[in-house]
């Protein structure tokens, strides 16, 4: 059975303390308590319009996307001008410029990948792009679309879509059901799927008999977090449920994760979803939330700064404006959930572990921030 957050857990175990009353601004640091650990949360930069994703550049700068269609570089607290050369995106509803991921050889090639809602015949849909960051960091060059989902529609929700790059260089990414739940079970539709492609856009899943060879797994409602744990090389995703039923999954090739046939949540109306919480032929999540926390991103903590969190899941949440730390045992089983920073910084859209072990967040607000979490000196 999947593990579920116990909403009746003592509040003292999950609420932060030591919070100051002033709003965060660039280079301001505030302290918060998270279990036995004291955190410093520093606002690296503000003034970002609905930032969606952050990556750390080799020299320690940051590259950030903004959903309306801008990509910027941040250094020393200074937000750079929007990069030139980006394609037109469909900044409608939940759509726009979404994730950015650096190629493993970025330091040599300056290659990066990004996802976006793309306009086209019939509406809009999720696309994946490859590009090269210019040497002067003013523009994207050699921009090329390497994937576009096969059915565009006018709906403005459930585009997915983050990127995880495997050891062989292939790209995993998710696309939501685009607001039409039955598409997640349609083997001829990219919606509601986890996909795997090569850097040139060719299929990398290669399932024998697969109608769409790039499809890795199906039955997903709206996967907005995806990560590969570098220790066990397993793929993990986090996806939105409806009123409940947000899930962490470990998608395996060819498996079906149930949406909308099974779910641990209910529709927003309160109506039951599908035929229940389980059925033969459909996989169970590793963990789920009811009610929904609206997860925006997922990371596996592997870093030196917080050794007590080694291997734990970190989930950015929009609805309750928090970071959920899902503690895992040595065998990978889920032990418990702790909630951090609840209500302190707004809707948290992305979370990623930096090379130095610090944790980066972006807040999905009109005046969004890039935040950095470090361990406080408790001596």
DAPEBEL-V668805 format. One record per residue. N is the residue number from 1. RES is the residue in one letter. PHI is phi in whole degrees, 0 to 359 (* if undefined). BURIAL is 1 if it has 16 or more other ideal C-beta (glycine too) atoms within 10 Angstrom, else 0. D_FIRST is the distance of its C-alpha to the first C-alpha in Angstrom with 2 decimals. Layout:
BEGIN
N;RES;PHI;BURIAL;D_FIRST + N;RES;PHI;BURIAL;D_FIRST
END
This chain:
BEGIN
1;X;*;0;0.00 + 2;X;290;1;3.80 + 3;X;276;1;6.54 + 4;X;236;0;9.17 + 5;X;297;1;12.86 + 6;X;270;0;14.43 + 7;X;293;0;17.54 + 8;X;266;0;19.25 + 9;X;300;0;19.48 + 10;X;302;0;23.19 + 11;X;298;0;25.07 + 12;X;298;0;27.03 + 13;X;280;0;24.13 + 14;X;237;1;23.68 + 15;X;272;1;27.17 + 16;X;273;1;29.84 + 17;X;226;0;33.37 + 18;X;61;0;36.79 + 19;X;272;1;36.87 + 20;X;275;0;40.31 + 21;X;275;0;41.40 + 22;X;283;0;43.04 + 23;X;293;0;41.39 + 24;X;287;1;40.56 + 25;X;218;0;43.12 + 26;X;306;1;43.83 + 27;X;68;0;44.06 + 28;X;276;0;43.13 + 29;X;241;0;40.79 + 30;X;236;1;38.83 + 31;X;253;0;36.88 + 32;X;220;1;33.49 + 33;X;262;0;31.48 + 34;X;227;1;27.85 + 35;X;62;0;26.70 + 36;X;270;0;29.18 + 37;X;248;1;30.44 + 38;X;260;1;33.27 + 39;X;255;1;33.17 + 40;X;260;0;36.17 + 41;X;246;1;35.56 + 42;X;250;1;38.54 + 43;X;277;1;39.41 + 44;X;287;1;40.71 + 45;X;201;1;41.90 + 46;X;234;1;41.90 + 47;X;74;0;43.39 + 48;X;267;1;40.81 + 49;X;266;0;40.14 + 50;X;47;1;36.43 + 51;X;298;1;35.60 + 52;X;242;1;32.55 + 53;X;207;1;32.32 + 54;X;222;1;33.89 + 55;X;226;1;34.60 + 56;X;266;1;36.75 + 57;X;282;1;39.93 + 58;X;304;0;41.27 + 59;X;269;0;43.97 + 60;X;96;0;41.66 + 61;X;286;0;42.26 + 62;X;233;1;39.59 + 63;X;245;1;39.26 + 64;X;230;1;37.72 + 65;X;260;1;37.22 + 66;X;242;1;38.05 + 67;X;303;1;36.62 + 68;X;298;0;40.12 + 69;X;124;1;40.96 + 70;X;241;1;42.18 + 71;X;232;1;41.38 + 72;X;226;1;42.97 + 73;X;248;1;43.48 + 74;X;242;1;43.45 + 75;X;220;0;45.45 + 76;X;53;0;46.73 + 77;X;79;0;45.43 + 78;X;260;0;47.41 + 79;X;271;1;45.80 + 80;X;286;1;47.57 + 81;X;292;0;48.83 + 82;X;303;1;46.59 + 83;X;295;1;46.66 + 84;X;276;0;48.78 + 85;X;95;1;47.88 + 86;X;288;1;44.52 + 87;X;286;1;44.11 + 88;X;290;0;44.07 + 89;X;242;1;40.63 + 90;X;267;1;39.50 + 91;X;276;1;38.98 + 92;X;227;1;37.88 + 93;X;57;0;35.00 + 94;X;274;1;32.11 + 95;X;271;1;34.01 + 96;X;143;1;36.41 + 97;X;282;1;36.43 + 98;X;245;1;32.89 + 99;X;275;1;31.75 + 100;X;225;1;34.03 + 101;X;219;1;33.33 + 102;X;275;1;35.95 + 103;X;297;1;36.51 + 104;X;304;0;36.13 + 105;X;258;0;39.93 + 106;X;305;1;40.68 + 107;X;301;0;43.10 + 108;X;263;0;45.28 + 109;X;258;0;44.79 + 110;X;62;1;43.77 + 111;X;275;1;41.37 + 112;X;221;1;38.52 + 113;X;234;1;36.17 + 114;X;210;1;35.20 + 115;X;245;1;33.53 + 116;X;199;1;35.04 + 117;X;282;1;35.28 + 118;X;247;1;38.31 + 119;X;281;1;40.86 + 120;X;185;0;42.14 + 121;X;302;0;43.11 + 122;X;93;0;41.01 + 123;X;138;1;39.59 + 124;X;210;1;37.36 + 125;X;198;1;34.39 + 126;X;281;1;32.67 + 127;X;234;1;34.83 + 128;X;238;1;34.76 + 129;X;234;1;37.97 + 130;X;243;1;39.49 + 131;X;201;1;42.44 + 132;X;235;1;44.52 + 133;X;282;1;45.30 + 134;X;298;0;49.08 + 135;X;299;0;50.72 + 136;X;270;0;52.00 + 137;X;59;1;48.58 + 138;X;258;0;50.17 + 139;X;205;1;48.61 + 140;X;263;1;46.19 + 141;X;241;0;48.02 + 142;X;52;0;47.34 + 143;X;288;0;44.66 + 144;X;216;0;43.21 + 145;X;278;0;40.41 + 146;X;256;1;38.37 + 147;X;201;1;35.85 + 148;X;217;0;35.76 + 149;X;301;1;33.20 + 150;X;272;0;34.78 + 151;X;216;0;34.82 + 152;X;270;1;36.20 + 153;X;221;0;36.04 + 154;X;278;0;37.46 + 155;X;290;1;34.24 + 156;X;247;1;33.75 + 157;X;227;0;30.02 + 158;X;61;1;26.95 + 159;X;274;1;28.82 + 160;X;82;1;26.15 + 161;X;195;1;27.24 + 162;X;259;1;27.05 + 163;X;242;1;28.04 + 164;X;236;1;26.69 + 165;X;258;1;29.26 + 166;X;281;0;28.33 + 167;X;299;0;30.45 + 168;X;274;0;32.46 + 169;X;90;0;33.34 + 170;X;288;1;31.35 + 171;X;249;1;29.80 + 172;X;263;1;26.27 + 173;X;204;1;26.09 + 174;X;242;1;24.26 + 175;X;232;1;25.85 + 176;X;285;1;24.50 + 177;X;282;1;25.12 + 178;X;59;1;28.43 + 179;X;82;1;27.88 + 180;X;235;1;27.75 + 181;X;302;1;24.18 + 182;X;293;0;25.18 + 183;X;295;1;26.39 + 184;X;293;1;22.91 + 185;X;255;1;22.82 + 186;X;271;1;26.48 + 187;X;292;0;26.98 + 188;X;256;0;30.44 + 189;X;232;1;29.49 + 190;X;284;1;28.48 + 191;X;293;1;26.87 + 192;X;72;1;23.09 + 193;X;229;1;22.89 + 194;X;261;1;22.60 + 195;X;238;1;25.95 + 196;X;223;1;27.70 + 197;X;229;1;31.47 + 198;X;280;0;34.20 + 199;X;302;1;36.41 + 200;X;269;0;38.95 + 201;X;97;1;36.51 + 202;X;288;0;36.27 + 203;X;298;1;32.94 + 204;X;238;1;31.04 + 205;X;285;1;27.92 + 206;X;55;0;30.09 + 207;X;282;1;27.72 + 208;X;297;0;29.84 + 209;X;80;0;30.51 + 210;X;290;0;28.88 + 211;X;292;0;30.89 + 212;X;240;1;30.57 + 213;X;295;1;30.49 + 214;X;276;1;29.50 + 215;X;285;1;26.12 + 216;X;266;1;23.25 + 217;X;209;1;20.24 + 218;X;226;1;20.10 + 219;X;78;1;18.38 + 220;X;250;1;18.59 + 221;X;281;1;20.02 + 222;X;200;1;21.83 + 223;X;285;1;20.86 + 224;X;247;1;23.21 + 225;X;232;1;21.97 + 226;X;207;1;21.91 + 227;X;205;1;22.49 + 228;X;248;1;22.77 + 229;X;287;1;22.14 + 230;X;292;0;25.49 + 231;X;278;0;24.27 + 232;X;255;0;21.68 + 233;X;61;0;22.95 + 234;X;270;0;19.54 + 235;X;271;1;19.48 + 236;X;230;1;17.34 + 237;X;227;1;17.71 + 238;X;232;1;17.27 + 239;X;220;1;18.09 + 240;X;284;1;19.26 + 241;X;271;1;17.72 + 242;X;271;1;20.21 + 243;X;292;1;20.54 + 244;X;211;1;16.88 + 245;X;91;1;14.01 + 246;X;302;1;15.22 + 247;X;224;1;12.92 + 248;X;256;1;12.98 + 249;X;235;1;12.68 + 250;X;239;1;14.20 + 251;X;298;1;16.21 + 252;X;246;0;17.53 + 253;X;302;0;20.73 + 254;X;86;0;20.75 + 255;X;276;1;17.13 + 256;X;242;1;16.50 + 257;X;259;1;14.06 + 258;X;100;1;14.77 + 259;X;293;1;17.17 + 260;X;260;1;18.75 + 261;X;286;1;17.36 + 262;X;231;1;13.87 + 263;X;194;1;13.06 + 264;X;266;1;11.41 + 265;X;233;1;15.06 + 266;X;233;1;18.40 + 267;X;296;1;21.74 + 268;X;300;0;24.30 + 269;X;286;0;26.14 + 270;X;97;0;23.32 + 271;X;290;0;22.94 + 272;X;293;0;19.71 + 273;X;253;1;18.59 + 274;X;59;0;18.60 + 275;X;252;0;17.18 + 276;X;135;0;14.01 + 277;X;266;1;10.47 + 278;X;206;0;9.81 + 279;X;194;0;12.53 + 280;X;300;0;13.76 + 281;X;92;0;15.03 + 282;X;236;1;12.92 + 283;X;277;1;10.47 + 284;X;269;1;7.33 + 285;X;290;1;8.37 + 286;X;288;1;8.05 + 287;X;200;1;8.93 + 288;X;212;1;10.59 + 289;X;240;1;13.53 + 290;X;210;1;14.92 + 291;X;283;1;17.91 + 292;X;294;1;18.64 + 293;X;255;1;20.29 + 294;X;58;1;21.75 + 295;X;288;1;20.95 + 296;X;256;1;24.00 + 297;X;194;1;23.33 + 298;X;221;1;21.24 + 299;X;225;1;22.58 + 300;X;254;1;21.56 + 301;X;281;1;23.97 + 302;X;225;0;26.20 + 303;X;196;1;29.51 + 304;X;273;0;32.07 + 305;X;286;1;32.50 + 306;X;236;1;29.23 + 307;X;299;0;28.35 + 308;X;290;0;26.05 + 309;X;255;1;23.77 + 310;X;304;0;23.76 + 311;X;84;0;20.73 + 312;X;283;1;19.22 + 313;X;279;1;18.36 + 314;X;240;1;21.04 + 315;X;238;1;20.61 + 316;X;279;1;23.71 + 317;X;234;1;23.42 + 318;X;273;1;26.09 + 319;X;296;0;25.47 + 320;X;260;1;25.41 + 321;X;54;1;27.53 + 322;X;211;1;25.57 + 323;X;246;1;23.96 + 324;X;261;1;20.40 + 325;X;259;1;19.89 + 326;X;261;1;16.33 + 327;X;287;1;16.92 + 328;X;240;1;15.52 + 329;X;285;0;16.30 + 330;X;299;0;18.67 + 331;X;270;0;16.06 + 332;X;89;0;14.52 + 333;X;289;0;11.39 + 334;X;277;1;11.27 + 335;X;257;0;13.20 + 336;X;194;0;14.58 + 337;X;237;1;16.44 + 338;X;241;1;20.23 + 339;X;248;1;22.33 + 340;X;236;1;25.77 + 341;X;62;1;28.94 + 342;X;300;1;27.76 + 343;X;75;0;30.62 + 344;X;271;1;33.02 + 345;X;229;1;33.62 + 346;X;95;1;32.53 + 347;X;288;1;29.99 + 348;X;265;1;28.55 + 349;X;263;1;28.34 + 350;X;231;1;28.10 + 351;X;215;1;27.13 + 352;X;211;1;28.19 + 353;X;264;1;29.01 + 354;X;283;1;32.74 + 355;X;303;0;34.34 + 356;X;275;0;35.53 + 357;X;92;1;32.05 + 358;X;290;1;32.74 + 359;X;239;1;30.42 + 360;X;252;1;31.82 + 361;X;230;1;30.98 + 362;X;235;1;32.69 + 363;X;253;1;32.86 + 364;X;275;1;32.95 + 365;X;224;1;36.07 + 366;X;299;0;39.60 + 367;X;247;0;40.72 + 368;X;282;1;37.78 + 369;X;235;1;37.62 + 370;X;256;1;36.69 + 371;X;244;1;35.35 + 372;X;233;1;35.01 + 373;X;255;1;33.03 + 374;X;233;1;34.49 + 375;X;276;1;34.30 + 376;X;287;0;37.13 + 377;X;285;0;39.69 + 378;X;267;0;38.84 + 379;X;287;0;41.92
END
